[in-house]
Amino acid sequence: MFLNSLTSLNVFQQDIPKLPMGKYAHIITLRETNSFALFQTDGELNISRVSLGRKEQTPSTRIVLFKRKQSTPERLTGREILRRYGLVENCKYNTAEFCKRCPDCIYYGFAIGDSGSERSKVLVDSAFSLTGYDMSHQQFTFNAPSENGTMSEDGKMKTVLRTKRYGAQNTRTGTVENHVTAIVFSDGEIFSNLQLTQAIYDILPPEHRAKTPMPQAAVIEAMETAVQTLLSEDGLVAQLYSGERLNALLHEILQITSDEASLTAVLQQANAEANRYAQVHGVGAKEAKAKK
Ligand SMILES: [Zn+2]
């Protein structure tokens, strides 16, 4: 346990469980960007035809940021930090030489042909632009991916806050500002990003909907309201962290990640837990079986 703000909540697992245990931590994020590079695959813009709102049923074309376009740079940021503090050495990303033991391998999973796979414990939902594509030719405010997984330790939240560059490396265009607007601990998966995007669109006053870029404060305010409404419709057992309570939690996280000693301690704990999981349920268990 490392976050005092959460001590009273039973949201952490003692160990990383073998099977999903119905403990989800959703990090609801507004991603604000001024770049188109992010939304292209092989030069094609990724788009989706959907209604603008839940109430406002006018169809429009939204730009989509696919799951991997979000999680890959966040994983690479996490792996960089693990290397910086000497916790991962012989683990090659996206190759058969995944080490199968480090926090990145265990949290995000891997699949290496016949030689084993691990299910990801971090789930990412595709994100949708708030404005229709027809409106968002130049700069635009962009919404609203959440990242969630069984809450065993951290690694994810810190990485979301740290990652600034998305899209192709060596370009100056992939800059994204992530605003964590709510965190929800629950016993199941909450609403989708598309539902959230549409709910925010309905709440925004019409004069803001067409602005590029959209006024950030108005978007965040609408997002807070939308999260509350959608969460009440989900019918889950859920704890919503927003406003002051969220700020206190984020402040505590930043205190840890900006102090080398406490950051190293958290990373070492994460590494020990991931190694233990691999030993008991993953590659270690398979090796033991093979020896028999
Ligand atoms: Zn690894």
Boltz pocket constraint, residues with backbone or C-beta under 6 A from the ligand:
constraints:
  - pocket:
      binder: B
      contacts: [[A, 88], [A, 90], [A, 91], [A, 92], [A, 98], [A, 99], [A, 100], [A, 101], [A, 102], [A, 103], [A, 104], [A, 105], [A, 106]]
      max_distance: 6.0
